[in-house]
Amino acid sequence: MITYLKKNIIYITILAVAWVVFYKYLSPITDFIIDDVFRLEAGKHLTETLRFFIFEVPKVFLLLVLIIFIVGIVRSYFSAEKTRKVLKGKSLFTGNIMAALLGIVTPFCSCSAIPLFLGFVEAGIPIGITFSFLIAAPMINEIAVVLLIGLFGWKVTLIYVLTGLTVAILSGWLIGVFKLEKYVADWVFKAKSNNQDISEEKVSFEERIKLGYTSVKEIVGKIWIYILIGIAVGAGAHGYVPEDFLSELMGKAHWYSVPLAILIGIPLYSNAAGVIPIVSVLIEKGVTLGTALAFMMSVVGLSLPEIIILKKVLKIQLIAIFVGVVAVGIIIVGYILNLIY
Amino acid sequence: MEIKVLGSGCAKCKTLEKVTREAVEELKLDATIEKIEDIQKIVEYGVMMTPALVVDGEVVVKGRVPKLDEVKTILNK
C-alpha cells in the first residue's frame, strides 16, 4: 500500500526533476520563442525587453516556488514561543546574534510585531535582543533571498544577508548596552498573560509538507502581481532607459547618495517583493550596489507604518534611537559596499 | 460556546473571523463569536502570533488561518 507520505515523495521527486530541467533550459527556450516563434529582430529595444521579460518571469517564479516551499517546511519547526524560550536568559551579544538568526526563520508578520514584543518583554528578554529580532525578521526573508538570487546572483544575496544580519545584531546590541528600557511605554511591563505556556501543536512530517504547499500558495498568491509589475518595469528599463540615467544623481561620485537613498526609503513602505525589481533597475541604470542595497534595506526595514505601530509600545525617544541606529548601520553598509565595488 | 477571534485587524485576522462564522453557521452551533482587537487583551491569552482562535477560554489555533474543515473539527470537539 502506498502511504500518503510515499505518494507525496513521488510527487515531489517528479516536480523537482521537472523544475531542474525547465530551469536549466529556460534561456534556450526563451531564445526559441523570441527568435523562432515570433521571429523578432535581435538587438532591437522591443525584442530585448520582451526577451528579458519572458526569461525573468518564469525564472523568478521557479525560484520563488522552490524556496518558499523549503522555507515553509523549515518554518514549521519554529514558532514565536520556541524562539522566546531559546532567547530567554541569553546574555547580550550572544542573544543578539541568536535573535537576528531566529528572525530569519521564525514565522513573522509585521501585524504581529506588538504581541510578539510584549511576549518577549514578559519573558524578561532585554529589549536590545528583541530589537535584533524585529530588525532582522522583515529585512531578511525568503522572498528577499529569492529575488536577490534571481536578479543579482548568489554573491549579492550573500552580501545582503550578511550585512543585514550585522546591522540587526549591532543595532540591537547598542540599544541593549544603553539599557533603554525606561523608554518603553509604562503599561508594557504591567501586561501579564494568564496562560504562559500554550502547548505546542504536534505536527507530523506529512503536515509539514502540506504547510510547505500552503505557504507557496499563500505567498505566491499574494505577491505574484508585484513581481510581474516589477519585472515588467525592469524589462522596460532594460530595453529603453539609457544606461547611466541615474548615475548622475546616485552614482559613486557623490558622498550623499547613500544617506539620500535611505531618506527616500524610510517613508516608502513595501515588502521585499515590491522593492527588489526597482533595485534592479537602479543598479542597471548606474546606481552603485551599496547605495541600491542601502535603499532596499531602508524601504524594507525602516518604515513609517511600522514606526506608527511601535509607537503603541515605545516612547518617542526610543523610536528615534531605533530609527537612528538602524539608519546609521545601513549607511555604513552602503559606504563599505561602495568602497569595495 | 464562547468563541473569540484574536487579531489586530490584519487581513489574515479577518479571514479567520469569516471562516469561524461560516463554521458555526454550518454546524448550527449555539455560540457567541467575538472579535478582540485590543492588544493588551490579546497578550493576556499568551498569544504572540495573530490571528488566534480561542474557544471557551482556551487558545486552540494561533499564528495561522486554518481551513474551514479544520475549524469545524475543532468546534465539534
Interface residues (C-beta under 8 A of the other chain):
Chain A: S79 A80 E81 R84 P107 F108 C109 C111 S112 I114 P115 L116 L118 G119 F120 E122 W187 A191 K192 S193 N194 N195 Q196 D197 I198 K312
Chain B: G7 S8 G9 C10 K12 C13 I39 Q40 I42 V43 E44 Y45 G46 V47 M48 M49 T50 V59 K62 G63
